[in-house]
Every structure is written in structure tokens, then in C-alpha cells.
């Protein structure tokens, strides 16, 4: 069974797996003083898709949420803040933090156990398909280039087919 902090699977952020990957929730805070209306970090999702899934579940439980996309990654400025694969921090109202943690714990305990064989197969399948496609395309383009070079050489083997610069 998945641990409460892992939420749906044991995948870690950046592992390339298909499971949802999250970091552990924020540690409990000292609640002395203050009105509790501020925003606090609940969890950091791996990307927009995972963040929207969690936010949808939290809003279904009546918890007010906000998302803050991380813009500190290399090349993030090229995306203009719209990179769907950038990590997202999910914020909740300070007064609803414990309720949000309970919702995440319920989701983690209700989720089916991850099948280790399926996770292992999905980790190697992506890179293998990519390399097979890259090598196949490399061989195809190399063959086409050699074929074109052979055709050009065959045409120039006959003197009347080649262009000459002589008058």
C-alpha cells in the first residue's frame, strides 16, 4: 500500500515513470497567533497534470486552493510561464491545512497498490522506443544519402551526362 505522503504511487519527481510523483507534504506548523487567513504550501506536484488532479480532489472536498508554477528551471523564460511540465506548488489556506492533509491521506489509502512489474516495464520502454526510432531514422537517412550519391556518380560516369565547363 502507498504511504500517505506518496499519494497514489511510489514514483519520485523526475523518474520518468507514469505514476504521479509528489514530494512529501509540508511539515506541521506552529499555530500560535495569527488569523490563519494566509496561504501555506501543501504539496509540490511534478507538473500541471498532477497539480490539476490534486486541486480537483481538494476542491471537491471544499478546500480553497491556489497553484504557483515554478519558474526557476532552465529555459523557463522561453515558455512565458506556460510550461506544462514545470513543477507546481499547491497552496491552501492556513486554516484548511489539516483538512487538506486528511484529503490527501484518504486518496493515498484508497488508491490501489502500484504493480512493481508494470512500473519497471514502463521505465525502460520509453528509452528503448526512442533509441530504436533514432537508430532507424539514422539508418534510413544514411541510406537515402548514399543512394543519392551513387545516382550522381553513375550519371557522371557517362561523359555526355555530366556538365562540363569547356566551350
C-alpha positions in Angstrom: 0.0 0.0 0.0 1.3 3.5 -0.8 2.4 5.7 2.1 0.3 8.7 2.9 3.0 11.1 1.8 3.5 9.5 -1.6 -0.1 10.0 -3.0 -1.0 7.3 -5.5 2.4 5.7 -6.2 5.9 5.4 -5.1 7.2 7.4 -8.1 9.6 10.2 -7.4 9.7 13.5 -9.3 11.7 13.2 -12.4 11.9 9.4 -12.5 10.3 9.2 -16.0 7.6 6.8 -14.7 3.9 7.2 -15.5 2.8 7.3 -11.8 2.1 10.6 -10.2 5.1 11.9 -8.3 4.9 14.3 -5.4 7.3 15.4 -2.7 6.3 14.9 1.0 3.7 17.4 2.3 4.9 20.4 4.3 5.7 19.7 7.9 3.2 20.8 10.6 3.4 24.4 11.5 3.1 26.1 14.9 -0.4 27.6 15.0 0.2 30.1 17.8 -1.1 33.6 17.0 -2.4 35.0 13.7 -5.7 34.9 12.0 -5.0 31.9 9.7 -6.1 33.5 6.5 -2.7 33.3 4.8 -1.7 30.7 2.2 0.7 27.8 3.0 2.4 25.2 0.8 0.7 21.8 0.9 2.5 19.8 -1.7 4.7 20.2 -4.8 3.4 18.4 -7.9 5.7 17.2 -10.7 3.7 19.0 -13.4 0.4 20.7 -14.4 -1.4 17.5 -14.9 -0.7 16.1 -11.4 -1.4 19.5 -9.9 -4.8 19.8 -11.5 -5.7 16.2 -10.3 -4.9 17.1 -6.7 -6.5 20.5 -6.9 -9.7 19.0 -8.3 -9.8 16.5 -5.4 -9.2 19.2 -2.8 -11.8 21.5 -4.3 -14.3 18.6 -4.3 -13.7 18.4 -0.6 -14.4 22.1 -0.2 -10.8 23.2 0.3 -9.8 26.5 -1.3 -6.6 26.1 -3.3 -4.2 28.1 -5.4 -1.4 26.9 -7.7 2.0 28.5 -8.1 4.1 27.3 -11.1 7.9 27.1 -10.5 9.7 29.4 -12.9 13.3 28.8 -11.8 14.0 25.9 -14.2 16.5 26.4 -17.0 14.8 27.8 -20.1 11.5 28.6 -18.2 11.6 32.1 -19.5 11.2 30.7 -23.1 7.8 29.3 -22.1 6.5 32.6 -20.7 5.2 30.8 -17.6 3.1 28.3 -19.6 5.4 25.3 -19.4 3.1 22.3 -18.6 6.0 20.2 -17.4 7.2 22.7 -14.7 6.8 21.7 -11.1 3.7 23.3 -9.4 3.4 24.2 -5.7 -0.2 23.7 -4.4 -1.2 26.2 -1.8 -4.1 26.0 0.7 -5.5 28.4 3.3 -3.6 28.1 6.5 -6.8 27.3 8.4 -7.6 24.4 6.0 -4.2 22.8 6.0 -5.1 19.9 8.3 -8.3 19.2 6.3 -6.2 19.2 3.1 -3.8 16.7 4.6 -6.6 14.4 5.6 -7.9 14.5 2.0 -4.5 13.6 0.6 -4.2 10.8 3.2 -7.6 9.4 2.1 -6.6 9.5 -1.5 -3.4 7.7 -0.7 -5.1 4.9 1.3 -7.9 4.5 -1.3 -5.6 4.1 -4.2 -4.7 0.7 -5.5 -1.2 -0.7 -4.8 1.3 0.0 -7.6 2.3 -3.1 -9.5 6.2 -3.2 -9.5 6.3 -5.2 -12.7 4.3 -2.6 -14.6 6.3 0.3 -13.2 9.6 -1.5 -14.1 8.4 -2.2 -17.6 7.2 1.5 -18.2 10.7 2.8 -17.1 12.6 1.0 -19.8 10.0 1.1 -22.6 10.3 4.8 -23.3 14.0 5.0 -23.8 14.1 1.8 -25.8 11.4 3.1 -28.2 13.3 6.4 -28.5 16.6 4.7 -29.3 15.1 2.3 -31.8 13.4 5.2 -33.6 16.5 7.3 -33.6 18.7 4.5 -35.0 16.1 3.5 -37.6 15.8 7.1 -38.8 19.6 7.5 -38.9 19.9 4.3 -41.0 17.1 5.5 -43.3 18.6 8.9 -43.9 22.1 7.5 -44.3 20.8 5.0 -46.9 19.0 7.8 -48.8 22.1 9.9 -48.8 24.3 7.1 -50.1 21.6 6.3 -52.8 21.6 9.9 -54.0 25.4 10.0 -54.1 25.5 6.7 -56.1 23.0 8.1 -58.6 25.1 11.3 -59.0 28.3 9.3 -59.6 26.5 7.0 -62.1 25.4 9.9 -64.2 28.8 11.4 -64.3 30.3 8.1 -65.4 29.0 8.9 -68.9 30.7 11.9 -70.4 27.6 13.2 -72.2 25.5 13.3 -69.0 28.0 15.4 -66.9 28.1 19.2 -67.2 31.5 20.5 -68.4 32.8 24.0 -68.3 34.7 23.7 -71.6 33.5 25.8 -74.5 
